[in-house]
């Protein structure tokens, strides 16, 4: 079965993580970075998560999982080392039409975590449909070499150029705007950007 690739907006959405150990600690930072309103259900927390809790970055319910913990939740991560518990969380989420990922259990996932290359707002996600996480990791390492940290400022530059073109509307017709955006995102312009980051974003009255 083919997967549908998507990037979710989790800002201010309620996300539940079941588990408070090392597995959960690997998944929680990315959820927090995405702006999720996070609740963790687990009798205990490991030191890394306890540190985040002290900074009030998520809510903690120090108890075992109960199906009612899923009330009002948009997405849930089953991140315990107990396979049967993870399967129970998935079954309850599935019954309620809530997206669930049971970590390292492809049979109990509505979605998979991709292997991610992150350069500021640039994200490149790699999936092998659960067949070879090792291959996904190798490809990620290769892409990290290809897309270096310079892409952070490059993408900021492109975003500013896009906003400038928008501000010139309707004086710039859509087709001209499209051509400019593709030209600005081209390899030659990227190389010029690397040589001289003071390149003006776009000329006034461009045509």
C-alpha positions in Angstrom: 0.0 0.0 0.0 1.3 3.4 -1.0 1.7 6.1 1.7 0.3 9.6 1.4 3.1 12.1 2.3 2.1 15.0 4.4 3.5 17.6 6.9 1.1 18.1 9.8 0.5 21.4 11.5 0.4 20.5 15.2 0.4 24.1 16.6 -2.1 24.3 19.5 -3.4 20.8 18.7 -3.7 18.3 21.6 -1.2 15.5 21.3 -0.9 12.6 23.7 2.3 10.6 24.4 1.9 7.3 26.3 5.2 6.5 28.0 7.8 8.4 30.0 11.0 6.6 29.2 13.8 6.8 26.6 11.5 6.0 23.7 9.2 8.9 24.6 12.1 11.2 25.2 13.2 10.7 21.6 9.8 11.7 20.2 8.7 14.5 22.5 11.2 17.3 21.4 9.9 17.2 17.8 6.3 17.5 19.0 7.1 20.4 21.2 9.1 22.1 18.4 6.0 21.8 16.2 4.0 23.7 18.8 1.8 20.8 20.0 -0.2 21.1 23.2 1.4 18.0 24.8 0.3 15.7 27.5 2.3 12.7 28.7 0.7 9.8 30.5 3.1 7.6 32.4 3.6 6.5 36.0 7.2 7.8 35.8 9.4 10.1 33.8 13.0 9.7 32.9 15.4 12.5 33.8 15.4 14.1 30.4 11.6 14.4 30.4 11.6 15.5 34.1 13.8 18.4 33.0 11.4 19.4 30.3 8.5 19.2 32.8 10.3 21.6 35.1 10.2 24.1 32.2 6.5 23.4 31.9 6.8 22.3 28.3 4.1 19.7 28.7 1.5 18.4 31.1 2.1 15.1 32.9 -0.5 12.6 34.2 1.5 10.3 36.6 -0.7 7.2 36.0 -1.2 4.2 33.7 -2.9 4.8 30.4 -6.7 4.7 30.3 -8.8 4.9 27.1 -10.4 8.1 28.3 -7.0 9.8 28.1 -7.7 10.0 24.3 -10.7 12.3 24.7 -10.2 15.4 22.6 -6.8 14.3 21.3 -5.8 14.9 17.7 -2.8 12.5 17.6 -1.3 10.0 19.9 2.2 8.4 20.2 2.4 5.0 21.9 6.0 5.2 23.2 6.4 2.5 25.8 8.6 -0.6 25.8 5.5 -2.8 26.4 4.3 -4.0 23.1 0.9 -5.1 24.3 0.2 -1.7 25.9 1.2 0.1 22.7 -1.2 -2.2 20.8 -3.9 -1.3 23.2 -3.3 2.4 22.7 -3.4 1.9 18.9 -6.7 -0.1 19.1 -8.4 2.6 21.2 -7.1 5.4 18.9 -8.3 3.5 15.8 -11.7 3.0 17.3 -12.0 6.8 17.9 -10.5 7.8 14.5 -7.4 9.3 16.1 -4.1 9.1 14.3 -1.7 6.9 16.2 2.0 5.8 15.9 3.2 2.9 18.0 6.9 3.3 18.0 8.8 0.5 16.2 5.6 -1.4 15.5 4.6 -1.0 11.9 1.4 -3.0 12.3 0.1 -0.5 14.9 0.7 2.7 13.1 -1.5 5.1 11.1 1.6 7.0 10.1 5.4 6.6 10.3 8.1 9.0 11.4 10.2 9.8 8.4 14.0 10.2 8.6 14.3 14.0 8.5 16.9 16.4 7.1 16.2 19.8 8.7 17.7 23.0 7.6 15.6 25.8 9.2 12.3 25.8 7.4 13.5 23.3 4.9 12.5 19.8 5.7 13.2 16.7 3.6 11.5 13.5 4.9 12.4 10.0 3.8 10.2 7.0 4.2 10.7 3.3 3.2 7.2 2.4 4.3 8.7 0.7 7.3 10.8 -1.7 5.2 14.3 -0.4 5.9 14.8 2.3 8.5 18.5 1.7 7.9 18.3 2.7 4.3 16.3 5.8 5.3 19.0 6.8 7.7 21.8 6.3 5.1 19.9 8.5 2.6 19.4 11.1 5.3 23.1 11.3 6.0 23.8 11.7 2.3 21.2 14.4 2.0 22.7 16.2 5.0 25.9 16.5 3.0 24.1 17.7 -0.1 22.0 20.2 1.7 24.2 22.0 4.2 23.5 24.7 6.8 23.7 27.4 4.1 20.2 26.4 3.1 18.8 28.0 6.3 19.7 31.5 5.2 19.0 30.7 1.5 15.4 29.8 2.3 15.0 32.9 4.4 16.2 34.9 1.5 13.7 33.2 -0.9 10.9 33.8 1.6 11.7 37.5 1.7 11.8 37.6 -2.1 8.4 35.9 -2.3 6.9 38.5 0.1 8.4 41.3 -2.0 6.7 40.0 -5.1 3.4 39.6 -3.3 3.7 43.2 -2.1 4.1 44.4 -5.7 0.8 42.7 -6.8 -1.2 43.5 -8.8 1.4 45.4 -10.7 3.2 42.1 -11.4 1.1 39.6 -13.3 1.0 36.0 -12.0 3.0 34.5 -14.8 5.8 37.0 -14.4 5.8 36.4 -10.6 6.0 32.6 -11.2 9.0 33.0 -13.6 10.8 35.2 -11.0 10.2 32.8 -8.2 11.6 29.9 -10.2 14.6 31.9 -11.3 15.3 33.0 -7.8 15.2 29.3 -6.6 17.5 28.2 -9.4 21.0 26.7 -8.9 22.7 29.7 -10.5 21.0 32.1 -8.1 21.9 29.8 -5.2 25.5 29.9 -6.2 25.3 33.7 -6.6 23.8 33.9 -3.1 26.7 31.9 -1.7 29.2 34.3 -3.3 27.4 37.4 -2.2 24.6 37.3 0.3 24.1 41.0 -0.2 22.4 40.3 -3.5 19.2 42.5 -3.7 16.1 40.4 -3.3 14.4 41.7 -6.4 14.4 44.8 -8.5 11.5 47.2 -8.2 9.2 47.1 -11.2 10.6 43.7 -12.3 9.1 42.4 -15.5 
